[in-house]
Structures are given as C-alpha cells and as structure tokens.
Amino acid sequence: MKEVIVSNYTFTLPHALVSSSLSSKKLCPFTFSHEPYGYWYPVSNCTRSFTTPSWHMETFTQTELEQFDLQYEPASCRLLDSNSVRDCVNGVGRWKRPLRVCSFGDSSMRHIHNSLDTLYDDRDNFFYWAASKKEKGIKTSSFANFSYDEWGACFRNSKKCRHRRPMNCEYVLINIGSWQAYYSFSPEEYGYAVAEMLVLGKQRVAPRKLLWITTHPNGDMLQSYAQPPKELRTHSLLSRYNDLARELCRNHSVDFIDVYNVASVLSDLSYDGFHYKLPVEREVARVVAHELCTLSAV
C-alpha cells in the first residue's frame, strides 16, 4: 500500500492502482498546468535522503531524512516520460527541431534551469546535484541558459540588464515575484511591473516564444515563529501575485505555466524556507518540460 497526497489530504492506495491509472491516461495537453488538481505518490522501492528544515524558535537548521522518493502526477492526464523529454530536447521523432530554452529571473528560476538540465541529462544525477554544495551555481546546459534578472530589467529596461547573452533559443521563460513580495510590493505595483514586462518582453524576444512561470510558494515554517512576523512572502500574497500574472498573461496573449500548485502541497519540504530540492524541484521541472515539449511538438 502506498500513500497518495492529494491537496492537503493523504489517502492510501495500492501502488499497482497508481501505476495502472497512469498507463490508462492520455498525455496532458499544453496548458494542463492551469488545472490545480494533482497528487504526489511514493515511487516504488526507492528511498533517498532529503534535506528538510527543522526549526527551534528563530533558529534554522537542516536535517537529513530518509524517506520515499515522491512523484507528482496531474489528476486528469499523464506527463511525458524521461525518454520522450530527451527526444524533445534532441529533436528526435515527432520533435523536428531541438529544444532551446532561455530563462530569466531569480534563484527560483535558477533552480528550474538546473532542474531542467539534470532531468534531461540523468535523472539519478539529480540526487548528486541536490546533495552537492553547488546549489547556488548555474549548470552549464547543452539546450538551456539562465540569466539573473530578479527585477525584470532585461525586459523593462534593457540598459539595466546585467546579462546580455545572445538568446540562441526558441522559448524564453520569465518570472518576477519573490523579491517584489519581500520588499512589500502591493498587488497593484506588482501587476504594473508584470504588465510592463509582458508588453516589452514580447517585442524584445520576438520571434521567440515568451512564457511566464508562476512564483514559487514560500515554505510554511519560514513565517511561523518570528513575532512580529519578519517574512512578508505569505501564501496569500504570492497566490494573489500569481492570479494577477495569470490574468495579465491572458490579456497579453502570453502563455502561462503554473508550478505553484505543484510545489505548494509540499511547501514544508523547502530546505531554506523558499527554495526546493528533491523531490519538489525535479517534479516542477517535469511539469515545465512537458509544457515546453508539448508546445514544440509537430
């Protein structure tokens, strides 16, 4: 019997039932991530060490725990498997051209970049990367590149862009939100910044495809003990940010990839209160990879 996590509730189901239900589902269509329903379940016969936060008053430490490796699946469809993702990146089979991706944003977007590359390169290597001391580094990738742009300067004001790499890519992923919340941007101020990024961004990346990624959820425990609260990146504020970004993307015809609902269920697994390693970031990468590969399929 295996536990399946659905929203904030945990159900126990036989692993065979989970496997059979996946095989009978159709592949998820593009923009499936807009559907908020999905579940996490333990991968059969696979245990790994995960770094998880433990707290005592305002002191933060990290603890290694041995637990089942978890995997995310949407409720109504299934994601591409790892072999299909590799075919997509290499431009094999129904993918007639290789996948090339550029990402701009803060450290959460850096994690998505690193995770996408490791998902393609070697799934098990993910465990080495997550356990290494290089989590603040940017992985060199054969199909993706990342540039720090926490404030959207590369799209709102190109003269202030710190990184001007040539965008040898077909898809451009962007996000702002974490630092705006930290510095108490109101939803109206955030919405204005996002709208400006979308309008100018579409012009500057054309003919490349611009896509927006949701802001990651904050770890539950980061806001629990300090009195008065020191952390302003609450679930309610970030959810409001994401709702605004979704509406603005719809208004400006920019595609929107929602990873907030994937990570929010396991937000207590954040290793520092905002960033995620295994299993969350790998599954976020699976969702992003599926959306990109579905979009690029011929």
Disulfide bonds with the S-S distance in Angstrom:
Cys28-Cys77 2.00
Cys88-Cys293 2.21
Cys102-Cys169 2.25
Cys154-Cys161 1.99
